Amino acid sequence: MASEVILYQDEFSAQVYDYHTRDWQADIQFWLELAQQSGEPALELACGTGRVVLPLARAGVQVTGLDASPYMLGELRRKLAQEERGVRGRVRVVEASMTEFALEERFGLIYVPARSFQALLTRADQRRCLECCARHLRPEGRMAVDVFNPRLDFLIRPGGHDDAPDEFPGPTGLTVRHEAHADYDLVSQTVIGSWRYQWRAPNAEMIGREYALRLHYFFRFELEWMLEACGFEVEALYGYFDRSAFTAESPEMVLVARKKS
């Protein structure tokens, strides 16, 4: 599978995101507790359709959601309009790149959930993002990042890796089938993903859309050194959102860092 369309940079992939991620709930309580511990307001980078922003706002957190995709933010604004007035008043929506944003506010917490930091493929973009975050944090404010823990068996597997097909009810009420293939570039530490969605139209015609997704995969010390070089001191490294210790078998690397005074 190959495609020139980048995932979440068109209307369909933004609309289907909430259906595709319907079971992604394990991290929400973690981000909520971290926001409450760090002090308001909070800033979420790559907030997408508000999967995390809205639960935080419902719990009383003042939160800004920033994303570069107008399609994802369109879904967030649509959902936000259905919330009660108090929730709407606690959410600010900003369309901008997470490598170069300029906001007047200073935040107690800036966090990047759902492995979105991995969409920054170059050291220059990664550094620009972290330095921009440091400028937007209050003294002693926190920065938190979630990335996946690379699996050696995937990295060395000839021919790449296929995810098991997934089917779910999509935004039109029709069953959508999702398939994904990933290759690994060991030189650039890049996952080269191809995603395909298929569904059957009312006239029985099969319709499909394909998307490209590239992610940089990080190793522990690489990411810790990067945070330290950009003005942070790593406070904690977890292997999952239950705050379990990081091990070689952990599915995630969840790093929490504090801005150096």
HELIX and SHEET records of a PDB file:
HELIX    1   1 GLU A   11  HIS A   20  1                                  10    
HELIX    2   2 ILE A   28  SER A   38  1                                  11    
HELIX    3   3 VAL A   53  ARG A   58  1                                   6    
HELIX    4   4 PRO A   70  LEU A   80  1                                  11    
HELIX    5   5 ARG A   85  GLY A   89  1                                   5    
HELIX    6   6 SER A  116  ALA A  119  5                                   4    
HELIX    7   7 ARG A  123  HIS A  136  1                                  14    
HELIX    8   8 LEU A  152  LEU A  155  1                                   4    
HELIX    9   9 ARG A  220  ALA A  229  1                                  10    
SHEET    1   A 7 VAL A  91  GLU A  95  0                                        
SHEET    2   A 7 VAL A  63  ASP A  67  1                                        
SHEET    3   A 7 ALA A  42  LEU A  45  1                                        
SHEET    4   A 7 PHE A 107  VAL A 112  1                                        
SHEET    5   A 7 LEU A 137  PHE A 148  1                                        
SHEET    6   A 7 GLU A 252  LYS A 259 -1                                        
SHEET    7   A 7 PHE A 232  TYR A 238 -1                                        
SHEET    1   B 3 HIS A 161  ASP A 162  0                                        
SHEET    2   B 3 THR A 175  ASP A 185 -1                                        
SHEET    3   B 3 ASP A 166  PRO A 169 -1                                        
SHEET    1   C 4 HIS A 161  ASP A 162  0                                        
SHEET    2   C 4 THR A 175  ASP A 185 -1                                        
SHEET    3   C 4 THR A 190  ARG A 200 -1                                        
SHEET    4   C 4 MET A 206  HIS A 216 -1                                        
END                                                                             
